[in-house]
């Protein structure tokens, strides 16, 4: 993974060049407690579609620095990351907490965000007390417990897949979920004018479909897709579907002016 200095912090990121110079770019933002590893099945399937950038947030995965304490700080990082790469306009795909960051970016710098792919996320992200209890009391076993919960009732992560959670320290995981719990942009969604695709697993128990329906209804231009037999880990459980949705946003099919 290449390394980039962002405000003096060494950041690692997954990078896949575009098919040509000045290709459109897509920024992939990972879920709480994880890293860009969670996006790797999608990155591979976006070959030839766009320049793909999937950073590890500070203090996550292979990136140095302190984990950010809020979604706003994470959005600050994402903008600084794009600035460091001199990328002026981008499609932003966010999974779970990454979706919150994507929404914050679209609200803060709308001219910079071409489109949004919002997977397993919402405009408000309440966190169950059981998650904080597990972080505080049984962090050693948190990864297995969380992945069982996130997989939902009718699906499971691929057999033999690498663990994608947690990819940061106990403090970092707690900060991520505290940031999610404090996030709320429901009353600002109508101000996001770019096209958005909202994806959610039918069996998602962490960000259930009703939250995604509310998100899609609040956005000015959106399309909702509920994915059957899938839980919270959409980029891992249905990478081909997520990649196809990303491709459509980066380069809409011929004759399609936007999402209705």
C-alpha positions as CSV (number, residue, x, y, z in Angstrom):
1,X,0.0,0.0,0.0
2,X,1.4,3.5,-0.9
3,X,2.0,6.0,1.8
4,X,1.1,9.7,1.9
5,X,1.7,12.4,4.4
6,X,-1.5,14.2,5.4
7,X,-1.0,17.1,7.8
8,X,2.3,15.4,8.9
9,X,0.7,12.0,9.5
10,X,1.8,8.9,7.5
11,X,-1.4,7.5,5.9
12,X,-1.6,4.2,4.0
13,X,-4.1,3.7,1.3
14,X,-5.2,1.3,-1.3
15,X,-4.8,2.7,-4.8
16,X,-5.9,1.4,-8.2
17,X,-5.0,3.7,-11.1
18,X,-7.7,4.7,-13.5
19,X,-7.9,3.4,-17.1
20,X,-6.6,6.7,-18.5
21,X,-5.1,10.0,-17.4
22,X,-7.6,12.2,-15.7
23,X,-10.0,9.3,-15.1
24,X,-12.8,10.0,-12.6
25,X,-11.9,9.1,-9.0
26,X,-13.8,7.3,-6.3
27,X,-13.0,7.5,-2.6
28,X,-13.9,4.5,-0.4
29,X,-14.4,5.2,3.3
30,X,-14.4,2.3,5.7
31,X,-16.6,1.4,8.7
32,X,-16.0,2.0,12.4
33,X,-13.1,0.1,13.9
34,X,-12.0,-1.3,10.5
35,X,-9.7,-0.2,7.7
36,X,-9.5,-0.1,3.9
37,X,-9.1,-3.9,4.1
38,X,-12.9,-4.0,4.3
39,X,-13.1,-2.5,0.8
40,X,-10.5,-4.8,-0.9
41,X,-13.1,-7.1,-2.6
42,X,-14.7,-4.0,-4.2
43,X,-11.4,-2.4,-5.1
44,X,-10.5,-5.4,-7.2
45,X,-13.9,-5.3,-9.0
46,X,-13.5,-1.6,-9.9
47,X,-10.5,-2.2,-12.2
48,X,-10.9,-0.2,-15.4
49,X,-13.8,1.9,-14.0
50,X,-12.0,4.8,-12.2
51,X,-9.1,5.8,-10.1
52,X,-9.8,4.1,-6.8
53,X,-8.6,5.5,-3.4
54,X,-9.3,3.7,-0.1
55,X,-7.4,5.2,2.8
56,X,-7.0,3.8,6.3
57,X,-8.2,6.6,8.6
58,X,-5.6,7.9,11.0
59,X,-5.0,5.4,13.8
60,X,-6.6,2.6,11.8
61,X,-5.1,-0.3,9.8
62,X,-1.6,0.7,8.7
63,X,-2.0,4.5,9.1
64,X,-0.2,6.3,11.9
65,X,-1.7,9.1,14.1
66,X,-4.5,9.4,16.6
67,X,-7.9,8.1,15.7
68,X,-10.3,11.0,15.0
69,X,-12.8,11.8,17.7
70,X,-15.8,12.8,15.5
71,X,-17.3,12.5,12.1
72,X,-16.3,16.1,11.5
73,X,-12.7,15.3,12.1
74,X,-12.9,12.3,9.8
75,X,-14.3,14.6,7.1
76,X,-11.4,17.0,7.7
77,X,-9.0,14.2,7.1
78,X,-10.8,13.0,3.9
79,X,-10.6,16.5,2.5
80,X,-6.9,16.9,3.4
81,X,-6.2,13.4,1.9
82,X,-7.9,14.5,-1.4
83,X,-6.0,17.8,-1.3
84,X,-2.7,16.0,-0.8
85,X,-3.4,14.0,-4.0
86,X,-4.7,17.1,-5.8
87,X,-8.1,15.5,-6.6
88,X,-10.7,18.2,-7.1
89,X,-13.9,16.2,-7.6
90,X,-14.7,12.7,-6.6
91,X,-17.5,10.1,-6.1
92,X,-17.6,9.1,-2.5
93,X,-18.5,5.6,-1.3
94,X,-19.0,5.1,2.4
95,X,-19.8,2.0,4.4
96,X,-21.5,2.4,7.8
97,X,-19.4,5.1,9.6
98,X,-17.8,5.8,6.2
99,X,-21.3,6.7,4.9
100,X,-21.6,9.3,7.7
101,X,-18.2,10.8,6.6
102,X,-19.5,10.8,3.0
103,X,-22.6,12.7,4.0
104,X,-20.5,15.2,6.0
105,X,-18.3,15.8,2.9
106,X,-21.3,16.4,0.6
107,X,-22.7,18.9,3.1
108,X,-19.4,20.7,3.6
109,X,-18.1,20.9,0.0
110,X,-21.0,20.0,-2.4
111,X,-19.1,21.1,-5.5
112,X,-16.4,18.6,-4.7
113,X,-18.7,15.5,-4.4
114,X,-19.9,14.2,-7.8
115,X,-22.1,11.4,-6.3
116,X,-22.6,9.3,-3.2
117,X,-22.7,5.5,-2.7
118,X,-24.1,5.0,0.9
119,X,-23.9,1.4,2.1
120,X,-25.3,0.1,5.4
121,X,-25.5,3.6,6.8
122,X,-28.0,6.4,7.9
123,X,-28.3,10.1,8.6
124,X,-28.3,9.1,12.4
125,X,-26.3,6.2,13.7
126,X,-27.4,5.3,17.2
127,X,-25.2,2.7,18.8
128,X,-26.6,-0.1,21.1
129,X,-25.2,-0.1,24.6
130,X,-24.2,-3.7,24.1
131,X,-21.5,-2.6,21.6
132,X,-19.9,-0.2,24.1
133,X,-20.1,-2.9,26.8
134,X,-18.4,-5.4,24.5
135,X,-15.6,-2.9,23.7
136,X,-15.0,-2.1,27.3
137,X,-15.3,-5.5,28.9
138,X,-14.3,-8.1,26.2
139,X,-12.2,-6.3,23.6
140,X,-10.1,-9.4,23.0
141,X,-13.2,-11.3,21.6
142,X,-14.8,-8.3,20.0
143,X,-13.9,-9.1,16.4
144,X,-15.7,-12.5,16.3
145,X,-18.7,-11.2,18.2
146,X,-19.1,-8.2,16.0
147,X,-18.7,-10.1,12.7
148,X,-21.4,-12.6,13.8
149,X,-23.7,-9.7,14.6
150,X,-22.9,-7.8,11.4
151,X,-23.4,-10.8,9.2
152,X,-27.1,-10.8,10.0
153,X,-29.5,-13.7,10.0
154,X,-29.3,-15.1,6.5
155,X,-25.7,-14.6,5.4
156,X,-22.2,-14.9,6.6
157,X,-18.8,-13.6,5.6
158,X,-17.0,-15.7,3.1
159,X,-15.3,-18.8,4.5
160,X,-11.6,-18.1,5.2
161,X,-11.9,-14.3,4.7
162,X,-9.5,-12.1,6.6
163,X,-10.8,-10.5,9.8
164,X,-11.8,-6.9,9.0
165,X,-12.7,-5.9,12.6
166,X,-11.2,-4.5,14.6
167,X,-8.3,-2.8,12.7
168,X,-7.5,-0.3,15.4
169,X,-6.9,-0.1,19.2
170,X,-9.6,-0.3,21.9
171,X,-9.5,3.5,22.2
172,X,-9.9,3.9,18.4
173,X,-12.8,1.5,18.2
174,X,-14.6,3.3,21.1
175,X,-13.9,6.7,19.5
176,X,-15.4,5.5,16.3
177,X,-18.6,4.3,17.8
178,X,-18.9,7.4,20.0
179,X,-18.5,9.5,16.8
180,X,-21.3,7.5,15.2
181,X,-23.6,7.9,18.2
182,X,-23.1,11.7,18.1
183,X,-23.8,11.9,14.3
184,X,-27.1,13.4,13.1
185,X,-27.7,15.2,9.8
186,X,-31.3,14.1,9.2
187,X,-32.6,17.7,9.1
188,X,-29.9,18.6,6.5
189,X,-30.3,15.8,3.9
190,X,-32.4,17.9,1.5
191,X,-29.4,20.2,1.0
192,X,-27.4,17.4,-0.7
193,X,-28.1,17.7,-4.4
194,X,-25.8,15.2,-5.9
195,X,-27.1,11.7,-7.0
196,X,-26.9,9.1,-4.3
197,X,-27.4,5.3,-4.3
198,X,-28.4,3.9,-0.9
199,X,-27.7,0.1,-0.3
200,X,-28.8,-1.9,2.7
201,X,-28.9,-5.6,3.5
202,X,-32.3,-7.0,4.3
203,X,-30.9,-8.7,7.4
204,X,-28.8,-5.8,8.6
205,X,-29.3,-5.5,12.4
206,X,-26.8,-2.6,12.9
207,X,-28.3,-0.2,10.3
208,X,-31.7,-1.8,9.5
209,X,-33.5,-1.1,6.2
210,X,-35.9,1.4,7.8
211,X,-33.0,3.7,8.5
212,X,-31.8,3.5,4.9
213,X,-35.4,4.2,3.6
214,X,-35.4,7.3,5.8
215,X,-32.0,8.3,4.4
216,X,-33.1,7.8,0.8
217,X,-36.4,9.7,1.3
218,X,-34.5,12.7,2.8
219,X,-32.0,13.0,0.0
220,X,-32.9,15.2,-3.0
221,X,-31.8,12.7,-5.7
222,X,-31.6,9.1,-4.6
223,X,-32.2,5.4,-5.3
224,X,-32.6,2.8,-2.7
225,X,-31.7,-0.9,-3.1
226,X,-32.5,-3.5,-0.4
227,X,-30.2,-6.5,-0.8
228,X,-31.8,-9.8,0.0
229,X,-30.0,-12.4,2.2
230,X,-27.3,-9.9,3.3
231,X,-26.3,-8.3,6.6
232,X,-24.2,-5.2,7.5
233,X,-21.0,-6.2,5.6
234,X,-22.2,-5.3,2.1
235,X,-18.7,-4.7,0.6
236,X,-17.6,-8.1,1.8
237,X,-20.9,-10.1,1.4
238,X,-21.9,-8.6,-2.0
239,X,-18.8,-7.0,-3.5
240,X,-19.9,-7.4,-7.1
241,X,-23.2,-5.6,-6.4
242,X,-21.5,-2.8,-4.6
243,X,-18.9,-2.4,-7.4
244,X,-21.6,-2.3,-10.0
245,X,-23.4,0.4,-8.1
246,X,-20.2,2.4,-7.9
247,X,-19.5,2.0,-11.6
248,X,-23.0,3.3,-12.4
249,X,-22.3,6.5,-10.3
250,X,-18.9,7.1,-11.7
251,X,-20.0,6.6,-15.3
252,X,-23.8,6.5,-15.6
253,X,-25.2,4.2,-18.4
254,X,-25.5,5.9,-21.8
255,X,-28.6,8.0,-22.0
256,X,-29.1,8.2,-18.2
257,X,-28.8,11.8,-17.0
258,X,-29.1,11.0,-13.3
259,X,-31.0,9.0,-10.7
260,X,-34.7,9.6,-10.4
